[in-house]
Amino acid sequence: MLTRLHEGLDYLIYRIYIWGGLAGIVVYSLVMGIIGLPQTGNRALIVLSLPITVWFLGILAYWWWVFLFKDKKQLMESLENPPDHTPGTDKLRNWTTLHTAMAFSGGNADNILQNERESRRPVLIWYGMQNFLVLWVLGNFWVWTLFQDHLPANYIRGIWASGVIVILVLYLILTPILVFRARKGSTASYLASLGLLPADSPLVELDMSGTPVDDQTPIRDGAVILTGNRLGRRIVIEARGKQSTTRVESNSPRFDIQSQSGKLQAVENAPEAVRNVLIGMRRAKRWRGITVSGGPDGITIERESRGQNMWLYDLWLAERLLESLHI
């Protein structure tokens, strides 16, 4: 959900650590080769392997810090200081940026926190399994390097390799389970963080085979209906095949907007505030095939589009228009 894991001073330091560490390892190896490596026992292998091991462990530790603390800190900061306006047009770059912005501008804080925790667990378990495999390989490498004279002759095949096989088998077994749980958590988080839920209907079944932006594709023949409340307004979204209808209930003045090949244009009856919103919006494929109408029941946006979950853009547009009308 968060898009800032690859931003900030810590990530800059991490990148310096990665590339500077690699350069340092190369220089270190060349210097050791020039001055002469130890020739007795495994000391040469220890001298060469130690900086590589430390560098690799530093990478693992950094991502533990990211998963456990950094994204949680960013989430709390965003929830404590939510924006007091509809996200700007710069958030329309893709589904992810728009969804994140919409979640913080009018979503449900409790649901954001709860579903973030639930969707985080499978990621931590999966990353922990990868770490366990790496630590098993590195740990046994150092045991063999330091104590090979006291280990059984078949240590590498009997213990080291057997452990790797067992870990890989467990990894293959648990990965589909963790992927399913992560998808389930991402689906719940995707909707609940926006303040939306599937309506109570036997036709609503979510297809878990897609990415989070595809999770609302119905399996059965029927409409997917989402309802909820955002910013004190009731939301009803109905998607059926290529067609979708997004309605934000509010007492709006009457106006109509049409799309001319992706450029939104207001009909003559539109208030000036609505026209001003459209002036700042460029022509884009996302606006093709939509019609917008405002009235005492609110704003309704209908579209016919091949894209999945294009209703998110329509929800943004409706809230943007209502904000301009000070409703």
C-alpha positions in Angstrom: 0.0 0.0 0.0 2.8 2.4 0.8 5.0 3.7 -2.0 7.8 5.4 0.0 9.9 2.3 1.0 12.4 3.3 -1.7 12.6 6.9 -0.5 14.3 8.8 2.3 17.8 9.3 3.6 17.9 5.7 4.9 17.4 4.3 1.4 20.1 6.6 0.0 22.5 5.2 2.7 21.4 1.7 1.8 22.2 2.2 -1.9 25.6 3.7 -0.9 26.1 0.6 1.3 25.2 -1.8 -1.6 27.4 -0.3 -4.3 30.1 1.0 -1.9 30.3 -2.3 -0.2 30.7 -4.2 -3.5 33.4 -1.8 -4.6 35.1 -2.1 -1.2 35.0 -5.9 -1.4 36.7 -5.8 -4.8 39.3 -3.4 -3.6 39.8 -5.4 -0.4 40.3 -8.6 -2.5 42.8 -7.0 -4.8 44.8 -5.5 -1.9 44.9 -8.9 -0.2 46.1 -10.5 -3.4 48.8 -7.9 -3.8 50.2 -8.1 -0.2 49.8 -11.8 -0.1 47.1 -14.0 1.4 47.8 -16.3 4.4 49.0 -19.6 3.1 48.2 -21.8 6.1 45.0 -23.7 6.6 41.8 -21.9 5.7 43.0 -18.5 6.7 42.9 -17.2 3.1 39.3 -18.3 2.7 38.4 -16.7 6.0 40.1 -13.4 5.1 38.2 -13.3 1.7 34.8 -14.5 3.0 34.5 -12.3 6.1 33.7 -8.9 4.4 31.3 -10.6 2.0 29.4 -12.3 4.9 29.2 -9.0 6.9 28.0 -7.1 3.8 25.3 -9.7 3.0 24.1 -9.8 6.6 23.8 -6.0 6.5 21.4 -6.2 3.6 19.2 -8.7 5.4 19.2 -6.6 8.5 18.2 -3.5 6.5 15.1 -5.1 5.1 14.0 -6.4 8.5 14.1 -2.8 9.7 12.1 -1.7 6.6 9.4 -4.4 7.1 9.1 -4.1 10.9 9.5 -0.3 11.4 9.9 1.9 8.4 6.6 1.3 6.6 4.7 1.2 9.9 6.2 4.6 10.9 5.2 6.0 7.5 1.7 4.7 7.9 1.3 6.2 11.3 2.6 9.6 10.1 0.1 9.6 7.2 -2.8 8.6 9.5 -1.9 11.3 12.1 -1.7 14.0 9.5 -4.4 13.1 6.8 -4.7 15.6 3.9 -7.7 17.9 4.2 -8.4 17.9 0.5 -8.9 15.6 -2.4 -5.7 14.2 -3.9 -4.3 16.3 -6.8 -4.1 15.2 -10.4 -0.4 14.1 -9.8 -1.8 11.1 -8.0 -3.5 9.8 -11.2 -0.3 8.3 -12.5 -1.5 4.7 -11.7 -3.8 2.7 -9.5 -1.3 2.4 -6.7 -0.5 6.0 -6.2 -4.2 7.0 -6.5 -5.4 4.3 -4.1 -2.8 5.2 -1.5 -3.8 8.9 -1.7 -7.5 8.1 -1.6 -7.1 5.9 1.4 -5.5 8.6 3.4 -7.8 11.4 2.3 -11.1 9.7 3.0 -10.5 6.1 4.1 -11.1 4.3 7.4 -8.0 4.6 9.7 -9.0 1.6 11.9 -9.3 -0.6 8.8 -6.1 0.7 7.3 -4.2 -0.3 10.5 -5.9 -3.7 11.0 -5.6 -4.8 7.4 -2.0 -3.6 7.1 -1.1 -5.8 10.1 -2.9 -8.8 8.6 -1.4 -8.4 5.1 2.1 -7.8 6.7 2.3 -11.2 8.5 2.6 -13.4 5.3 5.3 -11.1 4.0 7.3 -11.3 7.2 7.0 -15.1 7.3 8.0 -15.4 3.7 11.0 -13.1 4.2 11.9 -15.0 7.3 12.0 -18.3 5.4 14.4 -16.7 2.9 16.6 -15.5 5.7 16.6 -18.9 7.3 17.9 -20.5 4.1 20.6 -17.9 3.7 21.7 -18.1 7.3 21.8 -21.9 7.1 24.1 -21.8 4.1 26.3 -19.1 5.6 26.4 -20.6 9.1 27.3 -24.1 7.8 29.9 -22.5 5.5 31.6 -20.9 8.5 31.3 -24.0 10.6 33.0 -26.1 7.9 35.6 -23.4 7.3 36.6 -23.1 10.9 36.2 -26.7 12.1 36.5 -28.9 9.0 39.3 -30.9 10.5 36.9 -32.0 13.3 33.8 -32.6 11.2 32.7 -35.9 9.5 33.9 -36.4 6.0 30.3 -36.3 4.6 29.4 -33.1 6.5 28.6 -31.1 3.4 26.4 -33.8 1.8 24.9 -35.2 5.0 24.1 -32.1 7.0 24.6 -29.0 5.0 22.9 -30.2 1.7 20.2 -32.1 3.6 19.2 -29.0 5.5 19.0 -27.0 2.3 16.7 -29.6 0.7 14.4 -29.6 3.8 14.2 -25.8 3.9 13.5 -25.6 0.1 10.7 -28.3 0.4 9.1 -26.3 3.3 9.5 -23.2 1.3 7.7 -24.7 -1.7 4.9 -26.0 0.6 4.3 -22.8 2.5 4.7 -20.3 -0.4 1.3 -21.0 -2.0 -0.4 -20.7 1.5 1.4 -17.4 2.2 0.6 -16.1 -1.3 -3.1 -16.9 -0.8 -3.1 -15.2 2.6 -1.3 -12.2 1.2 -3.8 -11.8 -1.6 -6.7 -12.2 0.8 -5.2 -9.6 3.0 -4.5 -7.2 0.1 -8.1 -7.6 -1.1 -9.5 -6.7 2.3 -7.0 -3.9 2.7 -7.6 -2.6 -0.8 -11.3 -2.1 -0.2 -11.5 -1.4 3.5 -8.8 1.2 3.5 -11.0 3.2 1.1 -14.0 2.8 3.4 -15.6 0.3 1.0 -16.9 -3.2 1.4 -18.6 -5.7 -1.0 -22.4 -5.5 -0.7 -24.1 -8.5 0.9 -24.9 -10.4 -2.3 -24.4 -14.0 -3.3 -23.0 -12.8 -6.6 -20.1 -11.1 -5.0 -17.0 -13.4 -5.2 -13.6 -12.0 -5.7 -11.1 -13.4 -8.2 -7.8 -14.0 -6.2 -5.8 -14.8 -9.4 -5.0 -11.2 -10.2 -3.1 -8.3 -8.7 -4.7 -6.1 -6.0 -6.2 -3.9 -8.7 -7.8 -6.9 -10.3 -9.2 -8.4 -7.1 -12.8 -7.2 -7.7 -13.4 -9.3 -10.9 -16.5 -11.4 -10.3 -16.2 -15.2 -10.9 -19.9 -15.7 -11.3 -22.1 -14.0 -13.8 -23.3 -10.9 -12.0 -22.4 -7.4 -10.8 -19.8 -6.6 -8.2 -21.4 -4.0 -5.9 -19.3 -2.0 -3.4 -20.8 0.3 -0.8 -19.4 2.5 2.0 -19.0 5.9 3.4 -16.3 8.4 2.7 -16.1 12.0 4.0 -19.7 11.7 5.3 -21.0 10.7 1.9 -22.5 7.3 1.0 -20.8 5.6 -1.9 -22.3 2.9 -4.2 -20.2 1.4 -7.0 -21.6 -1.3 -9.4 -19.4 -3.0 -11.9 -20.6 -5.5 -14.5 -18.2 -6.6 -17.2 -16.9 -3.5 -19.1 -19.6 -1.2 -17.5 -19.5 0.5 -14.1 -21.5 3.1 -12.3 -20.1 5.1 -9.4 -22.5 7.2 -7.3 -21.6 9.6 -4.6 -24.7 10.7 -2.7 -24.9 14.4 -2.0 -27.0 17.5 -2.7 -25.3 18.7 -5.8 -26.4 21.3 -8.3 -27.5 19.9 -11.7 -24.7 19.6 -14.3 -23.5 17.2 -17.0 -20.0 16.3 -18.2 -19.1 14.4 -21.3 -15.9 12.9 -22.6 -14.6 13.9 -26.0 -12.0 11.2 -26.8 -10.6 11.4 -23.3 -11.1 15.1 -22.7 -13.8 16.0 -20.2 -16.0 18.9 -21.2 -18.8 20.4 -19.2 -22.2 21.0 -20.8 -23.7 24.5 -20.7 -25.5 24.0 -17.4 -22.3 23.3 -15.4 -21.4 25.7 -12.5 -18.1 27.6 -12.9 -16.5 25.6 -10.1 -17.0 22.4 -12.1 -15.6 24.0 -15.2 -12.5 25.1 -13.3 -11.8 21.5 -12.2 -12.0 20.3 -15.8 -9.6 23.0 -17.0 -6.8 21.5 -14.9 -7.3 18.0 -16.3 -5.6 16.9 -19.4 -6.9 14.5 -22.1 -6.3 10.9 -21.0 -7.4 7.4 -21.9 -8.7 6.9 -18.4 -11.5 9.4 -19.1 -12.7 7.8 -22.3 -16.3 6.5 -22.5 -17.5 8.2 -19.3 -20.5 10.5 -18.6 -21.0 12.5 -15.4 -24.2 13.9 -14.1 -24.8 15.9 -10.9 -28.1 16.6 -9.1 -30.0 16.5 -5.8 -29.1 12.8 -5.4 -25.4 13.3 -5.9 -22.9 12.7 -8.6 -23.2 9.7 -10.9 -20.4 8.6 -13.2 -21.0 5.9 -15.8 -18.4 4.4 -18.0 -17.7 1.6 -20.4 -14.0 0.5 -20.2 -11.9 -2.6 -20.6 -9.7 -1.6 -17.7 -10.1 -3.2 -14.3 -11.3 -1.1 -11.4 -11.5 2.1 -13.3 -14.2 3.1 -10.8 -11.4 4.3 -8.6 -10.7 7.2 -11.0 -14.4 7.9 -11.2 -14.6 8.0 -7.4 -11.7 10.5 -7.3 -13.4 12.7 -9.9 -16.7 12.8 -8.1 -15.1 13.8 -4.8 -12.9 16.3 -6.6 -16.1 17.9 -8.1 -17.9 17.9 -4.8 -14.9 19.5 -3.1 -14.9 22.3 -5.7 -18.6 22.9 -5.1 -17.9 23.1 -1.3 -20.4 20.3 -0.6 
